[in-house]
Amino acid sequence: MTVTAPPLPRQRVGGRLVAGAFGVCAVVAAVAASTFTAQETVPGVPMPGPLVSFGLPVVRVLLDLAAVATVGLSLLPKLLGFDAPERTEPVMLRVRPLAVLAAWAWAICALLTIVFQTAELNPGSVPTFGMIAGYVETVGTGQGLLFSAACALAAAGIGLMAVRFGEKVPAELRVIVALFGLLPIPVTGHAVNSIWHDPIMVSMEIHVMGAAAWTGGLAATAVFVAPHRELLAVVLPRFSRIATVCLLLVGLSGLVNGLGTMALTPGVTLPDALLTSHYGVLVVIKTVLVAALVPLAAHIRFRLMPAIRGGRATALAGWAAAEVAVMGLAYGVAVAITRASIV
């Protein structure tokens, strides 16, 4: 069996730049946007302490980062294909254990989010097991996070089987379980009480899954495949087709979710509320960020991909880092949107 050479130090730096750009931008955006939407202190009304106020959005965005990583790493074997194991297996030997770690991080962050949200509803108290159990029992957000944590643990278990048995464990199973764990995530946001509740929830789920596949797939490709030009020439066109579909789904569903939620909320008047409410301002910011992704994605597809197919060196890592940085900002804003006041 022929094993490909390890990536050069410069290529490793490029991979770390991509991963770091996404994580740092997501956390910074989540904290900044959550500060923007923070409730004003009301005399006589207890408010959550700074640990909860800042810790909750950070843990929540770390949950998203871990989920995105799990989806992207689970999707990578499908992008690589199974026709040339002598070239793809050295990459997958690195990817499979990391997918397990990402799934564990996802489960832990989901459980920590439950604890922080319990503390937010009980300011001044240290959450006890009874308080946490009561929160999960009575609040849909807690139930959704618990279900998501269970799916993440299932993904970790299947990932361990893949570490042990390789691609004998179907890649499709890993992708489906990871995406299935994203389905409860929209429950943690704003609910719409109308006949349009179910369609908007479906649109939110499409939005979350499309964003995770797009972001996770790009990051996984840039970090693990970009150092290997022959593999990249095969993987990038496959991912580009998926990314195009995801871009359309994410953009359209995002507008439906944001505008639909506002339009169906009593007391909200469009388009004025887009600039007069925290929720509306964040929806506008996120829309601008998604729009900014279009030229970045187009450059990779129409300028870099032909060169990559021809075996020429490109600045893919830099452009991918810029794209995932914008994606990270959008994820951070999305976390704040789930907590922002619509009115």
C-alpha positions in Angstrom: 0.0 0.0 0.0 1.3 3.4 -1.0 1.1 6.1 1.7 1.1 9.7 0.7 3.7 12.0 2.2 2.7 14.1 5.2 1.6 17.7 4.5 4.3 20.4 4.5 4.5 22.7 7.6 3.1 25.6 5.5 0.1 23.4 4.6 -0.4 22.6 8.3 -0.4 26.3 9.1 -3.1 26.8 6.4 -5.3 24.2 7.9 -4.9 25.7 11.4 -5.7 29.1 9.9 -9.0 27.8 8.5 -10.1 26.0 11.7 -9.0 28.9 13.9 -10.7 31.6 11.8 -14.0 29.9 12.1 -13.8 29.3 15.9 -12.5 32.7 16.8 -14.9 34.6 14.7 -17.9 32.6 15.9 -17.1 33.1 19.6 -16.3 36.8 19.2 -19.5 37.4 17.2 -21.6 35.5 19.7 -20.3 37.4 22.7 -20.5 40.8 20.9 -24.0 40.2 19.5 -25.3 38.8 22.9 -23.9 41.9 24.6 -25.9 44.0 22.1 -29.1 42.1 22.9 -28.5 41.9 26.7 -31.5 42.9 28.8 -31.3 46.1 30.8 -31.0 45.7 34.6 -34.4 46.4 36.3 -34.3 47.4 40.0 -35.6 44.7 42.2 -35.6 42.1 39.5 -32.7 39.5 39.8 -30.6 39.1 36.7 -28.2 36.3 35.7 -24.6 36.9 36.7 -21.8 37.6 34.3 -20.8 34.0 34.3 -24.1 33.0 32.9 -24.5 36.1 30.6 -21.2 35.5 28.9 -20.8 31.8 29.4 -24.1 30.8 27.8 -23.5 32.3 24.4 -19.9 31.0 24.4 -21.0 27.4 25.3 -23.9 27.7 22.8 -21.6 28.7 19.9 -19.1 26.0 21.0 -22.0 23.5 20.6 -22.5 24.7 17.1 -18.8 24.5 16.3 -18.6 20.9 17.5 -21.8 20.0 15.6 -20.4 21.5 12.4 -17.1 19.7 12.9 -18.9 16.4 13.4 -21.0 16.9 10.2 -18.0 18.0 8.1 -15.8 15.2 9.3 -18.6 12.6 8.8 -19.2 14.0 5.3 -15.5 13.8 4.2 -15.4 10.0 3.4 -18.3 10.6 0.9 -16.3 13.4 -0.7 -13.1 11.4 -0.9 -14.8 8.4 -2.4 -13.8 4.8 -2.0 -12.1 4.0 -5.3 -8.5 4.8 -4.2 -8.1 3.7 -0.5 -4.3 3.8 -0.8 -4.6 7.6 -1.2 -7.7 8.3 1.0 -7.0 6.0 3.9 -4.0 8.0 5.3 -6.4 11.1 5.5 -9.2 9.1 7.1 -6.9 7.7 9.7 -6.5 11.2 11.0 -10.2 12.2 10.5 -12.0 9.4 12.2 -10.7 9.9 15.7 -11.3 13.6 15.4 -14.9 13.0 14.4 -15.3 11.1 17.7 -13.8 13.9 19.7 -16.0 16.5 18.0 -19.1 14.4 18.7 -18.1 14.1 22.4 -17.6 17.9 22.5 -21.0 18.4 20.9 -22.7 16.2 23.6 -20.8 17.9 26.5 -21.6 21.4 25.2 -25.3 20.5 24.7 -25.5 19.3 28.3 -23.6 22.4 29.6 -26.0 24.6 27.7 -28.9 23.0 29.6 -27.1 23.8 32.8 -26.5 27.4 31.8 -30.1 28.0 30.6 -31.3 26.5 33.9 -29.1 29.0 35.7 -30.4 31.8 33.5 -34.0 31.1 34.6 -33.0 30.9 38.2 -30.7 33.9 38.8 -28.8 33.9 42.0 -29.1 30.1 42.4 -26.6 27.3 41.7 -28.5 24.8 39.4 -29.2 21.6 41.2 -30.0 18.3 39.5 -33.7 18.7 40.4 -33.7 22.2 38.9 -32.1 20.9 35.7 -34.5 18.0 35.5 -37.4 20.3 36.0 -36.1 22.6 33.2 -35.8 19.7 30.8 -39.2 18.3 31.7 -41.1 21.6 31.2 -39.2 23.5 28.6 -38.9 22.4 24.9 -35.5 23.9 24.6 -34.1 21.6 27.3 -35.7 18.6 25.7 -34.3 19.5 22.3 -30.8 20.0 23.7 -31.0 16.6 25.5 -32.1 14.9 22.3 -29.3 16.6 20.4 -26.8 15.4 23.1 -28.1 11.8 22.7 -27.6 12.0 18.9 -24.1 13.3 19.4 -23.3 10.4 21.7 -24.7 8.0 19.1 -22.5 9.7 16.5 -19.5 9.2 18.8 -20.3 5.5 19.2 -20.6 5.0 15.5 -17.5 7.0 15.0 -15.6 4.6 17.4 -16.8 1.7 15.3 -15.4 3.5 12.2 -12.1 4.0 14.0 -12.0 0.2 14.7 -13.4 -1.1 11.4 -12.7 1.7 8.9 -15.0 2.3 6.0 -16.9 -1.0 6.7 -19.0 1.3 8.8 -21.2 3.1 6.2 -20.3 6.7 5.8 -24.0 7.4 5.1 -24.9 6.3 8.6 -22.4 8.7 10.1 -23.7 11.6 8.1 -27.4 10.8 8.8 -26.9 10.5 12.5 -24.9 13.7 12.7 -27.5 15.6 10.6 -30.3 14.0 12.7 -28.8 15.5 15.8 -29.2 19.0 14.3 -32.9 18.7 14.0 -33.8 19.8 17.6 -31.5 22.8 17.4 -34.2 25.1 15.9 -36.3 24.3 19.0 -33.9 26.4 21.0 -34.9 29.6 19.0 -38.0 31.6 18.8 -41.3 29.8 18.4 -44.2 31.0 16.2 -47.7 30.3 17.4 -49.7 30.1 14.2 -50.7 27.8 11.4 -47.3 28.5 9.9 -45.4 27.1 12.9 -44.6 23.7 11.3 -43.5 25.1 7.9 -41.2 27.6 9.6 -39.7 24.9 11.8 -39.0 22.8 8.8 -37.4 25.8 7.1 -35.3 26.3 10.2 -34.1 22.7 10.2 -33.2 22.9 6.5 -31.3 26.1 7.3 -29.3 24.5 10.2 -28.5 21.3 8.2 -27.5 23.2 5.1 -25.3 25.6 7.0 -23.6 22.7 8.9 -22.9 20.7 5.7 -21.6 23.7 3.8 -19.4 25.0 6.6 -18.2 21.7 7.9 -17.6 20.3 4.5 -15.5 23.3 3.4 -13.5 23.3 6.7 -12.8 19.6 6.5 -11.8 19.9 2.8 -9.5 22.8 3.4 -7.8 21.3 6.5 -7.4 17.7 5.6 -7.6 17.4 1.8 -6.0 20.7 0.5 -2.4 19.5 1.3 -2.9 16.6 -1.2 -3.4 18.1 -4.6 -4.5 14.9 -6.4 -7.2 14.3 -3.8 -8.2 18.0 -3.8 -8.8 17.9 -7.5 -11.3 15.1 -7.0 -12.9 16.4 -3.7 -13.4 20.1 -4.4 -15.7 19.7 -7.5 -17.8 17.2 -5.5 -18.0 19.6 -2.6 -18.7 22.6 -4.8 -21.9 21.0 -6.1 -23.0 20.4 -2.5 -22.0 23.9 -1.4 -24.1 25.5 -4.3 -27.2 23.7 -3.1 -26.5 24.5 0.5 -26.0 28.2 -0.4 -29.4 28.4 -2.0 -31.1 26.5 0.8 -29.4 28.5 3.6 -30.1 31.9 1.9 -33.7 31.2 1.1 -34.6 29.5 4.4 -32.8 32.2 6.4 -35.0 34.9 4.8 -38.1 32.8 5.3 -37.2 32.2 9.0 -36.3 35.7 9.9 -39.0 37.6 8.1 -41.6 35.0 8.7 -41.0 34.9 12.4 -41.2 38.7 12.6 -44.3 38.9 10.4 -46.2 36.4 12.5 -45.3 38.0 15.8 -48.0 40.2 17.3 -47.1 43.9 17.6 -44.3 43.7 15.0 -44.5 45.8 11.8 -42.3 45.2 8.8 -40.1 46.6 7.5 -39.7 49.1 10.4 -38.9 46.3 12.9 -35.8 45.4 10.8 -34.1 48.5 12.2 -36.0 49.1 15.4 -35.6 45.7 17.2 -32.6 43.8 18.2 -33.9 40.7 16.4 -34.4 42.7 13.2 -31.0 44.3 13.2 -29.3 40.9 13.7 -31.4 39.4 10.9 -30.1 42.2 8.6 -26.5 41.6 9.8 -26.7 37.9 9.2 -28.3 38.4 5.7 -25.4 40.7 4.8 -22.9 38.1 6.0 -24.5 35.3 4.0 -24.5 37.6 0.9 -20.8 38.3 1.5 -20.2 34.5 1.2 -21.4 34.5 -2.5 -18.3 36.2 -4.0 -16.0 34.2 -1.8 -17.6 30.9 -2.8 -17.7 32.0 -6.4 -14.0 32.8 -6.5 -13.1 29.3 -5.1 -15.4 27.6 -7.6 -14.7 29.6 -10.8 -11.2 30.8 -10.3 -9.4 28.3 -8.0 -11.1 25.1 -9.0 -9.9 25.0 -12.6 -6.3 25.6 -11.4 -6.7 22.8 -8.8 -8.0 20.5 -11.5 -4.9 21.3 -13.5 -2.6 20.4 -10.6 -1.4 23.9 -10.0 -0.8 25.5 -6.6 -3.4 27.9 -5.3 -4.2 30.0 -2.3 -7.1 27.8 -1.4 -6.3 27.9 2.4 -6.4 31.7 2.5 -9.7 32.0 0.6 -11.3 29.1 2.6 -10.2 30.8 5.8 -11.9 34.0 4.7 -15.1 32.1 3.8 -15.2 30.2 7.1 -14.4 33.4 9.0 -17.6 35.0 7.6 -19.4 31.8 8.3 -18.2 31.9 11.9 -19.5 35.5 12.2 -22.8 34.3 10.9 -23.0 31.5 13.4 -22.2 33.8 16.2 -24.9 36.2 15.2 -27.3 33.3 14.8 -26.7 32.4 18.5 -27.7 35.9 19.5 -30.7 35.9 17.3 -32.2 33.0 19.3 -32.0 35.2 22.4 -32.9 38.5 20.9 -36.2 40.4 21.5 -38.4 40.5 18.4 -40.5 43.4 19.5 
